[in-house]
Amino acid sequence: MFCPKCGLEVEDGLEACPRCGEGFGNVKTTKRPSLFVPIALLGVGALLIIASLALFPEVVGAHLTIFDIGTF
């Protein structure tokens, strides 16, 4: 569970937080929210952006090469 005052992860069954001393009393045990979904969404978004750049390079001007720069 986590201390409601300082956020330290502490063992279940403790009466007070070892860091800040906050008493737990009748505090319900809570689990840290999972980061799987937000990280998965970021990964899918990054893959979509990379795929769109690969499939449609003309949209962002990626068809230019280093040799095209400076030649007008």
C-alpha positions as CSV (number, residue, x, y, z in Angstrom):
1,M,0.0,0.0,0.0
2,F,1.0,3.6,-0.3
3,C,1.2,6.3,2.4
4,P,-1.6,8.8,1.8
5,K,0.6,11.7,3.0
6,C,4.0,11.2,1.3
7,G,3.3,8.4,-1.3
8,L,5.9,6.0,0.0
9,E,5.1,2.4,-0.8
10,V,5.0,0.5,2.5
11,E,4.3,-3.0,3.6
12,D,0.7,-3.9,4.4
13,G,-0.1,-4.1,8.1
14,L,2.1,-1.2,9.3
15,E,0.5,1.3,11.6
16,A,2.5,4.3,10.5
17,C,4.7,5.4,7.6
18,P,8.4,5.0,8.3
19,R,9.2,8.1,6.3
20,C,6.7,10.7,7.5
21,G,5.1,9.1,10.5
22,E,1.5,9.4,9.2
23,G,-0.7,6.9,11.0
24,F,-2.7,4.6,8.7
25,G,-5.6,3.7,11.0
26,N,-8.4,2.5,8.8
27,V,-6.9,3.4,5.5
28,K,-7.7,0.9,2.8
29,T,-4.8,-0.8,1.0
30,T,-4.4,0.5,-2.5
31,K,-2.3,-0.6,-5.4
32,R,-0.4,1.7,-7.7
33,P,-2.2,2.2,-11.0
34,S,-0.8,0.2,-13.9
35,L,1.2,2.1,-16.5
36,F,0.7,-0.6,-19.1
37,V,-2.2,1.0,-21.0
38,P,-0.7,4.5,-21.3
39,I,2.7,3.1,-22.4
40,A,1.0,0.8,-24.9
41,L,-0.9,3.7,-26.3
42,L,2.2,5.7,-26.7
43,G,3.9,2.8,-28.5
44,V,1.0,2.3,-30.9
45,G,1.0,6.1,-31.6
46,A,4.7,6.1,-32.3
47,L,4.3,3.1,-34.6
48,L,1.5,4.8,-36.5
49,I,3.6,8.0,-37.0
50,I,6.6,6.0,-38.2
51,A,4.5,3.9,-40.6
52,S,2.8,7.0,-42.0
53,L,6.2,8.7,-42.6
54,A,7.4,5.5,-44.4
55,L,4.3,5.2,-46.5
56,F,3.8,8.8,-47.3
57,P,7.2,10.6,-47.4
58,E,6.0,13.3,-49.7
59,V,3.7,14.7,-47.0
60,V,6.6,15.8,-44.9
61,G,9.2,16.4,-47.6
62,A,11.2,13.3,-46.7
63,H,11.8,12.6,-50.4
64,L,14.5,15.2,-50.4
65,T,18.0,13.8,-49.9
66,I,21.0,15.5,-48.5
67,F,22.2,16.2,-52.0
68,D,19.0,18.2,-52.8
69,I,19.6,20.7,-50.0
70,G,21.2,23.9,-51.3
71,T,20.4,23.2,-55.0
72,F,17.7,25.5,-56.2
